[in-house]
Amino acid sequence: MKTFLTAKWQNLIMANYEIDPSYLMPYLPKGVELDYYQGKTYVSLVGFLFKDTSIFKIPIPFLGTFEEVNLRFYVIRKVGNEIRRGVVFINETVPNKTVAWVANKLYKEHYTSIPTKHSWKINNHHKEIVYQWKVKNNWNSLSVNASVAEEKMQTGTIEKFIFEHYFGYTKVNKNESIEYKINHPSWKINAITEYNINCNFNTFYGNDFEILNSTKPHSVMLAEGSDISVGLKRTRF
């Protein structure tokens, strides 16, 4: 399979909220179903660094490293006897208008361009990871303090469920969807000692997600990340 994009995804924070499935149904692409963990559905607020991006193996000068913040939920698509586990993005936030325009125009994604920034403080024992994004003159933030010790994700855990969805699905319209493949190894995680979330969900993501303003996350995770690649093939179905 030909590769469209390669990059490094680093220090991925996932704040995961249990949510009633009815909130997600309007955003569900045709041909996929909600994915459940122990009978419950989740939406995740995600922050990470997108680094050293190349398209068709050509580095992107000046635009190749940036923060991304997104809100996503989890789905499955059944193709014959295969179950493909993937994600649907409510919104993806990057600082560069060109990156957002290309993703939206060519691939029907849901990108928004607003100011973002990050701060990392890492030593031999501890890491402090902070991502921020500016909405209507107010800085939102997602941050964790964590151990630098690497831990392997265990089968059957919420960490395994959240991190290991390797397809992306986009709702083009009520009758059409797009599928693409994301490739990366199973990530190591860092134990969280403290977290802080300052996000006005309804202001940026819409009134459907206002409930998250008063909801405590089920879990907050940090993955170290890795090299990733996105295949050129995008399947409409």
Number of C-alpha atoms within 10 A of each C-alpha: 7 9 15 14 18 22 21 19 23 18 22 24 28 27 26 24 19 17 20 12 15 10 13 20 11 10 15 22 23 18 16 18 16 21 20 14 14 9 6 12 20 22 27 24 21 21 29 25 21 20 17 18 23 19 16 12 12 10 15 12 10 8 15 16 17 18 22 24 26 20 21 18 23 27 21 20 19 12 9 6 6 9 10 16 21 26 24 25 21 21 16 19 20 22 20 16 13 12 15 19 17 13 16 14 11 8 13 16 22 19 23 21 18 15 16 21 17 18 11 12 10 14 10 8 9 14 19 18 21 22 25 22 24 16 15 8 8 11 16 16 20 23 24 23 20 21 20 18 13 13 14 13 19 10 9 10 11 16 20 15 17 20 18 16 18 15 20 20 28 23 22 16 11 11 10 13 20 21 19 17 19 15 15 15 10 14 18 15 24 21 17 18 11 11 17 13 18 12 19 18 19 14 12 15 14 11 11 13 17 15 12 18 13 8 11 12 18 13 14 23 22 27 24 17 20 17 16 16 20 22 15 15 14 15 11 13 12
